[in-house]
Amino acid sequence: MIDNHAHLDLMKDSLENVISRAKNAGVAEFIVPGICGFPKKLDELIKYNEIKFCWGIYPKYAEIENIFEKELEKLNNSFVKIIAVGECGLDKRFGNIEKQIQLFQKQINLAINLDLPLIIHLVGHWQKAFDLLKKSKIKSGFVLHSWSGSIEMAKEFVKLGGTISLSAGALKSQEKLARIFKEIPNDKIIFETDCPDQKPDFISAEENEPANLPIIIEKILSYKV
């Protein structure tokens, strides 16, 4: 089992403990996205073969001048292998949408040049993101992290080559969740914790973690008709 989106670098508990509990629960691999370039604690994370890295810049940082170029230089000078570009995207909660679009486009272009998939964060602006991806003709695929948009937009993204990633956040709209399983192909749906965020109500621990993934998946699948 793979936790397809886990911010292990932001966990309060030790990495050793988090990974040990995850393995005991049946979670064998972890995809760790970047928020501002590489994930934090890279020297510690890289000791674990089970961890796969992404490099990306979250839309929150779009207004920092030359942030993409500065972090890209670190990527170009690094020996760390990445499997995707992200998490990147658009978010209506943050500032200048034009700067967000510029930053997102640069990361789309990078993914195309590196022939890597994208890990996409979207809060609102679904149509804008769709238009950018369609115009860019991305061929290496993309994952829509912790999907919260409409079924109609999800179907359009899937037609474009996208995969829908579901977290415990999907449980907030059970009717929508049931429709996802009816209208999105099974091979286009994956699962994540988004730990330490998005802790479901049925978890009593202080923060979310990969060990919770099996029960999160079980809860989500209970709405599959």
C-alpha positions as CSV (number, residue, x, y, z in Angstrom):
1,M,0.0,0.0,0.0
2,I,1.3,3.5,-0.9
3,D,0.4,6.8,0.8
4,N,0.3,8.9,-2.3
5,H,0.6,12.2,-0.5
6,A,2.3,12.4,2.9
7,H,4.2,15.4,4.3
8,L,6.5,13.3,6.5
9,D,8.8,16.2,6.8
10,L,6.1,18.1,8.8
11,M,5.3,15.4,11.3
12,K,5.9,16.1,15.0
13,D,6.8,12.5,15.9
14,S,10.1,11.0,14.8
15,L,10.3,9.7,11.3
16,E,11.4,6.3,12.6
17,N,8.2,6.0,14.7
18,V,5.9,7.2,12.0
19,I,7.3,4.8,9.4
20,S,7.3,1.9,11.8
21,R,3.6,2.4,12.6
22,A,2.8,2.8,8.9
23,K,4.6,-0.5,8.0
24,N,2.8,-2.3,10.8
25,A,-0.5,-1.1,9.3
26,G,0.5,-2.3,5.8
27,V,1.7,1.0,4.3
28,A,5.0,0.2,2.5
29,E,5.8,3.4,0.5
30,F,5.4,7.1,0.9
31,I,5.3,9.9,-1.7
32,V,6.5,13.1,-0.1
33,P,5.7,16.3,-2.0
34,G,7.7,19.5,-2.0
35,I,6.1,22.7,-0.7
36,C,8.9,25.2,-1.4
37,G,11.3,23.2,-3.6
38,F,12.4,19.9,-1.9
39,P,10.7,18.6,1.2
40,K,12.2,19.7,4.6
41,K,14.5,17.4,6.6
42,L,15.8,16.0,3.3
43,D,19.0,14.6,4.9
44,E,16.8,12.6,7.3
45,L,14.2,11.5,4.7
46,I,16.7,10.3,2.2
47,K,17.9,7.5,4.5
48,Y,14.6,5.6,3.8
49,N,14.3,3.8,0.5
50,E,10.5,3.7,1.1
51,I,10.3,7.4,0.6
52,K,9.8,8.8,-2.9
53,F,10.4,12.5,-3.4
54,C,8.7,15.3,-5.3
55,W,9.9,18.8,-5.9
56,G,7.4,21.6,-6.2
57,I,6.3,25.1,-5.1
58,Y,2.9,25.6,-3.4
59,P,0.8,28.5,-4.7
60,K,1.1,30.3,-1.4
61,Y,4.7,31.2,-2.4
62,A,3.8,32.6,-5.8
63,E,4.5,36.2,-4.8
64,I,8.1,35.6,-3.6
65,E,10.3,37.0,-6.3
66,N,12.2,34.5,-8.4
67,I,11.2,31.6,-6.0
68,F,11.0,29.2,-8.9
69,E,14.4,30.0,-10.2
70,K,16.0,29.9,-6.8
71,E,14.6,26.5,-5.9
72,L,15.2,25.1,-9.4
73,E,18.9,25.8,-9.0
74,K,18.9,23.7,-5.9
75,L,17.1,20.9,-7.9
76,N,19.6,21.1,-10.7
77,N,22.5,20.9,-8.3
78,S,21.1,18.0,-6.3
79,F,21.6,14.2,-6.6
80,V,18.2,13.5,-5.2
81,K,15.9,11.7,-7.6
82,I,12.3,13.0,-7.9
83,I,9.4,11.1,-9.2
84,A,7.1,14.1,-9.8
85,V,6.8,17.9,-9.8
86,G,4.6,19.2,-7.1
87,E,2.7,20.0,-5.1
88,C,1.8,22.9,-7.3
89,G,-1.3,24.5,-8.6
90,L,-3.8,27.3,-7.8
91,D,-5.6,28.3,-4.6
92,K,-8.3,30.9,-4.3
93,R,-7.4,31.5,-0.6
94,F,-4.1,33.1,-1.6
95,G,-3.0,36.3,-3.4
96,N,-2.5,37.3,-7.0
97,I,-3.9,34.7,-9.2
98,E,-1.8,35.8,-12.2
99,K,1.4,35.2,-10.2
100,Q,0.0,31.8,-9.2
101,I,-0.7,31.0,-12.8
102,Q,2.8,32.0,-13.8
103,L,4.3,29.8,-11.2
104,F,2.1,26.9,-12.0
105,Q,2.9,27.2,-15.7
106,K,6.6,27.1,-15.0
107,Q,6.1,23.9,-13.1
108,I,4.0,22.4,-15.9
109,N,6.8,23.2,-18.3
110,L,9.3,21.6,-16.0
111,A,7.3,18.4,-15.7
112,I,7.0,18.2,-19.5
113,N,10.8,18.8,-19.9
114,L,11.6,16.2,-17.3
115,D,8.9,13.8,-18.5
116,L,7.5,13.6,-15.0
117,P,3.9,13.7,-13.7
118,L,2.5,16.6,-11.7
119,I,1.1,16.6,-8.2
120,I,-1.6,19.3,-8.4
121,H,-3.1,21.3,-5.5
122,L,-6.4,23.0,-6.4
123,V,-8.7,25.0,-4.2
124,G,-11.1,26.7,-6.7
125,H,-9.8,27.8,-10.1
126,W,-10.5,24.3,-11.5
127,Q,-11.3,25.6,-15.0
128,K,-8.2,27.8,-15.1
129,A,-6.0,24.8,-14.1
130,F,-7.7,22.6,-16.7
131,D,-7.2,25.2,-19.5
132,L,-3.5,25.5,-18.6
133,L,-3.0,21.8,-18.6
134,K,-4.9,21.3,-21.9
135,K,-3.0,24.1,-23.6
136,S,0.3,22.8,-22.4
137,K,-0.4,19.3,-23.8
138,I,1.1,17.5,-20.8
139,K,1.7,13.9,-21.7
140,S,3.3,12.5,-18.5
141,G,0.1,12.5,-16.4
142,F,-0.9,14.3,-13.3
143,V,-2.5,13.6,-9.9
144,L,-5.2,15.8,-8.5
145,H,-4.3,15.8,-4.8
146,S,-7.1,15.5,-2.2
147,W,-9.8,16.2,-4.8
148,S,-12.5,18.6,-3.7
149,G,-14.0,19.8,-7.0
150,S,-17.1,18.8,-8.9
151,I,-17.7,15.4,-10.5
152,E,-18.0,17.1,-13.8
153,M,-14.5,18.7,-13.6
154,A,-13.0,15.5,-12.2
155,K,-14.3,13.7,-15.4
156,E,-12.7,16.3,-17.6
157,F,-9.4,16.1,-15.8
158,V,-9.4,12.3,-16.1
159,K,-10.0,12.6,-19.9
160,L,-7.0,14.8,-20.0
161,G,-4.8,12.2,-18.3
162,G,-5.4,12.9,-14.7
163,T,-5.8,10.7,-11.6
164,I,-8.0,11.6,-8.7
165,S,-6.4,11.2,-5.3
166,L,-8.8,10.9,-2.3
167,S,-8.1,11.8,1.3
168,A,-10.3,11.7,4.4
169,G,-11.5,15.1,3.2
170,A,-13.6,13.3,0.6
171,L,-15.8,11.9,3.4
172,K,-17.3,15.4,4.0
173,S,-19.4,14.9,0.9
174,Q,-20.7,11.4,0.9
175,E,-23.1,11.9,-2.1
176,K,-20.2,13.2,-4.2
177,L,-18.0,10.3,-3.1
178,A,-20.6,7.8,-4.2
179,R,-20.7,9.5,-7.6
180,I,-17.0,9.4,-8.0
181,F,-17.0,5.7,-7.8
182,K,-19.8,5.5,-10.3
183,E,-18.4,7.9,-12.8
184,I,-14.6,7.8,-12.5
185,P,-12.8,4.6,-13.6
186,N,-11.3,2.6,-10.7
187,D,-7.8,2.8,-12.2
188,K,-8.0,6.6,-12.1
189,I,-8.6,6.7,-8.3
190,I,-5.8,6.6,-5.7
191,F,-5.6,7.4,-1.9
192,E,-3.6,9.5,0.4
193,T,-3.5,10.8,4.0
194,D,-2.1,14.3,3.3
195,C,-0.6,13.9,6.8
196,P,-0.2,15.6,9.2
197,D,-3.3,17.5,7.8
198,Q,-6.8,16.3,7.2
199,K,-7.1,14.1,10.3
200,P,-10.5,12.4,10.1
201,D,-12.9,12.6,13.0
202,F,-12.6,8.9,13.8
203,I,-8.8,9.2,14.5
204,S,-8.1,10.2,18.1
205,A,-4.4,10.9,17.7
206,E,-3.1,14.4,17.7
207,E,-2.2,14.4,14.0
208,N,-2.9,12.4,10.9
209,E,-0.3,9.9,9.8
210,P,0.3,7.2,7.1
211,A,-0.7,4.4,9.5
212,N,-4.3,5.7,9.2
213,L,-4.4,5.1,5.5
214,P,-6.0,1.6,5.6
215,I,-8.9,2.7,7.7
216,I,-9.3,5.9,5.6
217,I,-9.5,3.8,2.5
218,E,-12.0,1.5,4.2
219,K,-14.2,4.4,5.1
220,I,-14.0,5.9,1.6
221,L,-14.7,2.6,-0.1
222,S,-17.8,2.1,2.1
223,Y,-19.5,4.6,-0.2
224,K,-18.7,2.6,-3.3
225,V,-22.0,1.2,-4.6
